Amino acid sequence: MTALLIIATIIDLGIAILLIAVSGFIFGGGPESLRGDLLSTAAWSGALIACIGAPIVGLVLRGGPKAGLGLLIALLPPLGALLLASGIMPY
């Protein structure tokens, strides 16, 4: 279970790095940026907080009897990203 949680943490941090790398398209001043639109800023901030907070909660729950729940929480950001990328959910 711990190995899966470590893998989920690495994936979550990779998504967080990707979000930071593309933040210029949301907050930047270029012609293709969204110039800090409120909804896109809130979605970006929420996704970044989820990608950083989910592995922390998963690691905290690892020691107790709810280790499976901790792994599920740590996997929520990657599963949400896959769902958005698949086109099933409108965004």
C-alpha positions in Angstrom: 0.0 0.0 0.0 2.9 2.4 0.8 4.4 1.9 -2.6 1.2 2.8 -4.3 0.9 5.9 -2.1 4.4 6.9 -3.1 3.6 6.5 -6.8 0.4 8.5 -6.3 2.4 11.2 -4.6 4.9 11.4 -7.4 2.0 11.7 -9.9 0.3 14.4 -7.9 3.5 16.4 -7.7 4.1 16.0 -11.4 0.6 17.4 -12.1 1.4 20.3 -9.7 4.6 21.0 -11.6 2.7 21.0 -14.8 0.1 23.4 -13.4 2.9 25.8 -12.3 4.5 25.5 -15.7 1.4 26.5 -17.6 0.4 29.2 -15.1 1.6 31.9 -17.5 -1.3 31.1 -19.8 -3.7 32.0 -16.9 -1.9 34.8 -15.2 0.4 36.1 -17.9 0.0 39.2 -20.0 0.6 37.6 -23.4 -2.0 37.5 -26.2 -3.0 33.9 -25.4 -3.4 34.3 -21.7 -6.7 34.5 -19.9 -5.4 37.5 -17.9 -6.5 36.1 -14.6 -10.2 35.5 -15.3 -11.8 34.8 -11.9 -13.2 31.3 -12.8 -10.0 30.1 -14.4 -7.9 31.4 -11.5 -10.1 29.7 -9.0 -10.0 26.4 -10.9 -6.2 26.6 -11.3 -5.8 27.4 -7.6 -8.1 24.6 -6.5 -6.3 22.1 -8.7 -2.9 23.1 -7.3 -4.2 22.9 -3.7 -5.7 19.5 -4.4 -2.5 18.2 -6.0 -0.4 19.3 -3.0 -3.0 18.5 -0.3 -4.2 15.1 -1.5 -0.9 13.3 -1.0 -0.4 14.9 2.4 -3.8 13.6 3.5 -3.0 10.2 2.0 0.3 10.0 3.9 -1.5 11.0 7.2 -4.1 8.3 6.8 -1.5 5.7 5.8 -0.7 4.7 9.4 -4.2 4.1 10.6 -6.9 1.6 9.6 -8.0 3.9 6.7 -4.9 3.3 4.5 -7.1 2.5 1.5 -9.1 5.7 1.9 -5.8 7.6 2.0 -4.7 6.0 -1.2 -8.0 6.9 -2.8 -7.7 10.5 -1.7 -4.2 10.7 -3.1 -5.4 9.3 -6.4 -8.3 11.8 -6.8 -6.3 14.5 -8.7 -4.8 12.2 -11.3 -8.2 10.5 -11.8 -9.8 13.9 -12.2 -7.2 15.0 -14.7 -7.8 11.8 -16.7 -11.5 12.5 -16.6 -11.1 16.0 -17.9 -8.6 14.9 -20.5 -10.9 12.2 -21.8 -13.6 14.7 -22.8 -16.3 13.0 -20.7 -16.8 16.0 -18.5 -17.4 19.4 -20.2 -15.0 22.0 -19.1 
